[in-house]
Amino acid sequence: MTEKQALFEYLLRLGDSDMILAQRLCELVGHAPALEEEMAIGNVALDLLGQARSWLEYAAELEDAGRDADALAFLRNEREYRNLLIVEQANGNFADTMARQYLFDAWHYYLLQALKTSADDRIAAIAAKGLKEVTYHLRRSSAWIKRLGDGTDESHEKMQAAIDEIWTYSGEMMVADEADQLLQAAGIAADLEQVKQQWQAHVAATLAEATLTQPADDSYMQTGGKQGYHTEQLGFLLAEMQYLPRAYPGATW
Amino acid sequence: MYAQLVDTGVKRVKGLDEMSPEERNFQEKIDAEIKIEPKNWMPEAYRRTLIRQMSQHAHSEIVGMLPEKNWLTRAPNLKRKLQLLAKIQDEAGHGLYLYSAMETLGADRDEEVAKLHSGEVKYSSIFNYPTRSWADMGTVGWLVDGAAIVNQVVLQRTSYGPYSRAMIRICKEESFHQRQGYQILLHMMREGTEEQKAMVQDSINRFWWPALMMFGPHDGDSPNSAQSMQWKIKRMSNDDLRQRFIDQTIPQLELLGCTVPDPDLKWNEERGHYDFGEIDWSEFYSVLKGNGPCNRDRLRTRRNAIENGAWVREAARVHAEKHNKADVA
């Protein structure tokens, strides 16, 4: 694997995770539990979509194969998508949505913080801009974990079930593969071992304050998203998201 | 418009000489274009009418998110997806300002939303039509937001201060939405395939008459208009607003190279306006009564969102209570 190939992979992973989570949040528009949350969900989705566009534009330029960011987003199939498994999981109830959001936000926050000093200037710039947005995302999702965990009996039960359910997809965020290692050695990618420690500390503190029990350390962790091996959910998500460009090949909108 | 039939509860408009001193003072302020503010005295019927009008307007913003959300997850590229999401989010924001402005009259948002869900209070009939193709995202922006703007530009001068200020802010964003909607259609007509052009024409055919219905019944069939005009809650009649909308829209239609499904539409040199055919009012009243293609879906979606979120709001309330107590202790 060359550094350029690794970088292309890395940018797709960043862009795809933002894109897929934004798509999941778009599904929730009009269904939020309160009007203020309607605004918040829209905000977070807009931020993620904007970040996805920045990463995918960079990926498209780097690849230089005649594909633009739209082609990358709308014309790759599920085997070619590189998002983390956690973001493609269905919305479920509000506790499920927030558990997914929080575990991702905490990772995203420390990841962008590390990427802010990337040796690749463009990555550093996108990360610095994104970090401001993700700081808010993390503040909001941590607050919901605490509210629901330490709210009513019903909300506690739902929040605990949601954490237990999504937990298996959290490990993948911290597992480095060949592309990560190659770029980390070049000072371009984040050190996932460091991100893992920061993530674990944040999650442990938040769950404790929320009176929630953290799943066992030796829980089974599912991986594969970064390499294009997805859960069965992604195909349906892409079928909906890519419908127009697929149904009208060559048309512009 | 977004509030198409607002009952004032007043049978006959009073003259100044029939009014109490308080009422006369109030009416004189209105006549002098002085804004009424939340702490000023106002007739109970004025307050109630405004609550009804503003809540209908706010509900329309919120329900109006749904037909657009229908294509949000299928927007064809990143730029359009970002634009559409930002537009829907603006609408949630408009709903919020309008509910807040309404609360300055002593109304309660939750109670007014409950009236929407029970069917007691309406929202604009336009949102009961389905969005059947991507072109509808253009048409809704161009015609529906366009019609809303014609009304809202006038409402910037409405007599109630908080409502007027909310309108000024909303109008800026709506104009932006309208241009974006028109751009979607213009792009499809200029750069699009034959299929895309047909999609645009079909969309205009479906939305033209419902958009004209947004202005409400003819002035003669709008029994509450006279009182609302005297209070300057309303500033132009339904028919005048509709005419203004048609006059400004037809040149844009021609630029697109499209037509509207009205054989009677033609420029009238003498009047200096377009003549147009008669609206099918039976459809208007039927949709308003609940019998449009999407009435049940729209209300069910809103009700479910709020009902399914009850445990979340309750948890937030209990959490805040626990922690406020802890802070005091």
Chai-1 contact restraints between the chains, C-beta under 6 A:
chainA,res_idxA,chainB,res_idxB,connection_type,confidence,min_distance_angstrom,max_distance_angstrom,comment,restraint_id
A,C26,B,L72,contact,1.0,0.0,6.0,A-B,restraint_1
A,C26,B,T73,contact,1.0,0.0,6.0,A-B,restraint_2
A,E27,B,T73,contact,1.0,0.0,6.0,A-B,restraint_3
A,V29,B,K69,contact,1.0,0.0,6.0,A-B,restraint_4
A,V29,B,L72,contact,1.0,0.0,6.0,A-B,restraint_5
A,V29,B,I88,contact,1.0,0.0,6.0,A-B,restraint_6
A,G30,B,M65,contact,1.0,0.0,6.0,A-B,restraint_7
A,G30,B,L66,contact,1.0,0.0,6.0,A-B,restraint_8
A,G30,B,K69,contact,1.0,0.0,6.0,A-B,restraint_9
A,H31,B,A305,contact,1.0,0.0,6.0,A-B,restraint_10
A,P33,B,G309,contact,1.0,0.0,6.0,A-B,restraint_11
A,P33,B,V312,contact,1.0,0.0,6.0,A-B,restraint_12
A,A34,B,R313,contact,1.0,0.0,6.0,A-B,restraint_13
A,L35,B,L96,contact,1.0,0.0,6.0,A-B,restraint_14
A,E38,B,A92,contact,1.0,0.0,6.0,A-B,restraint_15
A,M39,B,A92,contact,1.0,0.0,6.0,A-B,restraint_16
A,G42,B,Q89,contact,1.0,0.0,6.0,A-B,restraint_17
A,A45,B,L85,contact,1.0,0.0,6.0,A-B,restraint_18
A,L46,B,L85,contact,1.0,0.0,6.0,A-B,restraint_19
A,L49,B,L82,contact,1.0,0.0,6.0,A-B,restraint_20
A,R53,B,L78,contact,1.0,0.0,6.0,A-B,restraint_21
A,A69,B,L78,contact,1.0,0.0,6.0,A-B,restraint_22
A,D70,B,N77,contact,1.0,0.0,6.0,A-B,restraint_23
A,D70,B,L78,contact,1.0,0.0,6.0,A-B,restraint_24
A,F94,B,V312,contact,1.0,0.0,6.0,A-B,restraint_25
A,R147,B,A315,contact,1.0,0.0,6.0,A-B,restraint_26
A,R147,B,A316,contact,1.0,0.0,6.0,A-B,restraint_27
A,R147,B,H319,contact,1.0,0.0,6.0,A-B,restraint_28
A,L148,B,A315,contact,1.0,0.0,6.0,A-B,restraint_29
A,D150,B,H319,contact,1.0,0.0,6.0,A-B,restraint_30
A,G151,B,A315,contact,1.0,0.0,6.0,A-B,restraint_31
A,G151,B,V318,contact,1.0,0.0,6.0,A-B,restraint_32
A,G151,B,H319,contact,1.0,0.0,6.0,A-B,restraint_33
A,T152,B,E314,contact,1.0,0.0,6.0,A-B,restraint_34
A,T152,B,A315,contact,1.0,0.0,6.0,A-B,restraint_35
A,T152,B,V318,contact,1.0,0.0,6.0,A-B,restraint_36
A,E154,B,W311,contact,1.0,0.0,6.0,A-B,restraint_37
A,S155,B,W311,contact,1.0,0.0,6.0,A-B,restraint_38
A,S155,B,A315,contact,1.0,0.0,6.0,A-B,restraint_39
A,E240,B,T73,contact,1.0,0.0,6.0,A-B,restraint_40
A,Y243,B,R74,contact,1.0,0.0,6.0,A-B,restraint_41
A,L244,B,R74,contact,1.0,0.0,6.0,A-B,restraint_42
A,L244,B,P76,contact,1.0,0.0,6.0,A-B,restraint_43
A,L244,B,W134,contact,1.0,0.0,6.0,A-B,restraint_44
A,P245,B,P76,contact,1.0,0.0,6.0,A-B,restraint_45
A,A251,B,T193,contact,1.0,0.0,6.0,A-B,restraint_46
A,A251,B,Q196,contact,1.0,0.0,6.0,A-B,restraint_47
A,T252,B,E191,contact,1.0,0.0,6.0,A-B,restraint_48
A,W253,B,P76,contact,1.0,0.0,6.0,A-B,restraint_49
A,W253,B,N77,contact,1.0,0.0,6.0,A-B,restraint_50
A,W253,B,R80,contact,1.0,0.0,6.0,A-B,restraint_51
